[in-house]
Amino acid sequence: MTRASHTAAPAVPSPCVSVCQMDEATGWCRGCARTIDEIAAWGTLDDDAKRAVWARLPRRHEELKRRALPPHGEGAA
């Protein structure tokens, strides 16, 4: 009798990059772009929910980068 091989999918990693500062305007962490609720719940979320959070992060990172740029024309020497 042979045993079926079950390869579990790897766990969904945390997006944390150890830059834990919340952006007051957006409510997102400036490091990982998650909300405080997403950060707090991460350990209890199932993999599908974690992937859903990951799917939202690229747009949030772009928004955080856009907000960090000085207004056009300022800061130019």
CNS distance restraints for C-alpha pairs under 8 A (distance, minus, plus):
assign (resid  11 and name CA) (resid  47 and name CA) 7.15 0.50 0.50
assign (resid  12 and name CA) (resid  47 and name CA) 6.01 0.50 0.50
assign (resid  12 and name CA) (resid  50 and name CA) 6.64 0.50 0.50
assign (resid  12 and name CA) (resid  51 and name CA) 7.09 0.50 0.50
assign (resid  14 and name CA) (resid  42 and name CA) 7.66 0.50 0.50
assign (resid  15 and name CA) (resid  32 and name CA) 5.63 0.50 0.50
assign (resid  15 and name CA) (resid  54 and name CA) 7.43 0.50 0.50
assign (resid  16 and name CA) (resid  31 and name CA) 6.95 0.50 0.50
assign (resid  16 and name CA) (resid  32 and name CA) 5.24 0.50 0.50
assign (resid  17 and name CA) (resid  31 and name CA) 5.89 0.50 0.50
assign (resid  17 and name CA) (resid  32 and name CA) 6.14 0.50 0.50
assign (resid  18 and name CA) (resid  31 and name CA) 6.87 0.50 0.50
assign (resid  19 and name CA) (resid  29 and name CA) 7.86 0.50 0.50
assign (resid  19 and name CA) (resid  30 and name CA) 6.84 0.50 0.50
assign (resid  19 and name CA) (resid  31 and name CA) 4.58 0.50 0.50
assign (resid  19 and name CA) (resid  32 and name CA) 7.42 0.50 0.50
assign (resid  20 and name CA) (resid  29 and name CA) 6.16 0.50 0.50
assign (resid  20 and name CA) (resid  30 and name CA) 6.83 0.50 0.50
assign (resid  20 and name CA) (resid  31 and name CA) 5.99 0.50 0.50
assign (resid  20 and name CA) (resid  32 and name CA) 7.88 0.50 0.50
assign (resid  21 and name CA) (resid  29 and name CA) 5.39 0.50 0.50
assign (resid  21 and name CA) (resid  30 and name CA) 5.49 0.50 0.50
assign (resid  21 and name CA) (resid  31 and name CA) 6.87 0.50 0.50
assign (resid  22 and name CA) (resid  27 and name CA) 6.20 0.50 0.50
assign (resid  22 and name CA) (resid  28 and name CA) 5.56 0.50 0.50
assign (resid  22 and name CA) (resid  29 and name CA) 4.23 0.50 0.50
assign (resid  22 and name CA) (resid  30 and name CA) 5.78 0.50 0.50
assign (resid  23 and name CA) (resid  27 and name CA) 5.38 0.50 0.50
assign (resid  23 and name CA) (resid  28 and name CA) 5.44 0.50 0.50
assign (resid  23 and name CA) (resid  29 and name CA) 5.88 0.50 0.50
assign (resid  23 and name CA) (resid  30 and name CA) 5.94 0.50 0.50
assign (resid  24 and name CA) (resid  28 and name CA) 7.57 0.50 0.50
assign (resid  27 and name CA) (resid  35 and name CA) 5.87 0.50 0.50
assign (resid  27 and name CA) (resid  36 and name CA) 7.39 0.50 0.50
assign (resid  28 and name CA) (resid  32 and name CA) 7.87 0.50 0.50
assign (resid  28 and name CA) (resid  33 and name CA) 4.87 0.50 0.50
assign (resid  28 and name CA) (resid  34 and name CA) 5.12 0.50 0.50
assign (resid  28 and name CA) (resid  35 and name CA) 4.63 0.50 0.50
assign (resid  28 and name CA) (resid  36 and name CA) 7.08 0.50 0.50
assign (resid  28 and name CA) (resid  60 and name CA) 7.88 0.50 0.50
assign (resid  29 and name CA) (resid  33 and name CA) 4.56 0.50 0.50
assign (resid  29 and name CA) (resid  34 and name CA) 5.43 0.50 0.50
assign (resid  29 and name CA) (resid  35 and name CA) 6.29 0.50 0.50
assign (resid  29 and name CA) (resid  36 and name CA) 7.42 0.50 0.50
assign (resid  30 and name CA) (resid  64 and name CA) 6.96 0.50 0.50
assign (resid  32 and name CA) (resid  57 and name CA) 7.56 0.50 0.50
assign (resid  32 and name CA) (resid  61 and name CA) 7.80 0.50 0.50
assign (resid  33 and name CA) (resid  57 and name CA) 5.92 0.50 0.50
assign (resid  33 and name CA) (resid  60 and name CA) 5.91 0.50 0.50
assign (resid  33 and name CA) (resid  61 and name CA) 6.02 0.50 0.50
assign (resid  33 and name CA) (resid  64 and name CA) 7.88 0.50 0.50
assign (resid  34 and name CA) (resid  38 and name CA) 5.84 0.50 0.50
assign (resid  34 and name CA) (resid  39 and name CA) 6.26 0.50 0.50
assign (resid  34 and name CA) (resid  53 and name CA) 7.58 0.50 0.50
assign (resid  34 and name CA) (resid  57 and name CA) 7.08 0.50 0.50
assign (resid  35 and name CA) (resid  39 and name CA) 6.25 0.50 0.50
assign (resid  36 and name CA) (resid  40 and name CA) 6.05 0.50 0.50
assign (resid  37 and name CA) (resid  41 and name CA) 6.04 0.50 0.50
assign (resid  38 and name CA) (resid  42 and name CA) 5.85 0.50 0.50
assign (resid  38 and name CA) (resid  53 and name CA) 7.58 0.50 0.50
assign (resid  41 and name CA) (resid  45 and name CA) 6.18 0.50 0.50
assign (resid  42 and name CA) (resid  50 and name CA) 7.11 0.50 0.50
assign (resid  45 and name CA) (resid  49 and name CA) 5.77 0.50 0.50
assign (resid  45 and name CA) (resid  50 and name CA) 6.13 0.50 0.50
assign (resid  46 and name CA) (resid  50 and name CA) 6.30 0.50 0.50
assign (resid  47 and name CA) (resid  51 and name CA) 6.11 0.50 0.50
assign (resid  48 and name CA) (resid  52 and name CA) 6.24 0.50 0.50
assign (resid  49 and name CA) (resid  53 and name CA) 6.39 0.50 0.50
assign (resid  50 and name CA) (resid  54 and name CA) 6.29 0.50 0.50
assign (resid  51 and name CA) (resid  55 and name CA) 6.16 0.50 0.50
assign (resid  52 and name CA) (resid  56 and name CA) 6.71 0.50 0.50
assign (resid  53 and name CA) (resid  57 and name CA) 6.67 0.50 0.50
assign (resid  54 and name CA) (resid  58 and name CA) 7.80 0.50 0.50
assign (resid  56 and name CA) (resid  60 and name CA) 6.65 0.50 0.50
assign (resid  57 and name CA) (resid  61 and name CA) 6.01 0.50 0.50
assign (resid  58 and name CA) (resid  62 and name CA) 6.29 0.50 0.50
assign (resid  59 and name CA) (resid  63 and name CA) 6.29 0.50 0.50
assign (resid  60 and name CA) (resid  64 and name CA) 6.13 0.50 0.50
assign (resid  61 and name CA) (resid  65 and name CA) 6.15 0.50 0.50
assign (resid  62 and name CA) (resid  66 and name CA) 6.13 0.50 0.50
assign (resid  63 and name CA) (resid  67 and name CA) 6.16 0.50 0.50
assign (resid  64 and name CA) (resid  68 and name CA) 6.26 0.50 0.50
assign (resid  65 and name CA) (resid  69 and name CA) 6.66 0.50 0.50
assign (resid  70 and name CA) (resid  74 and name CA) 6.11 0.50 0.50
assign (resid  70 and name CA) (resid  75 and name CA) 6.93 0.50 0.50
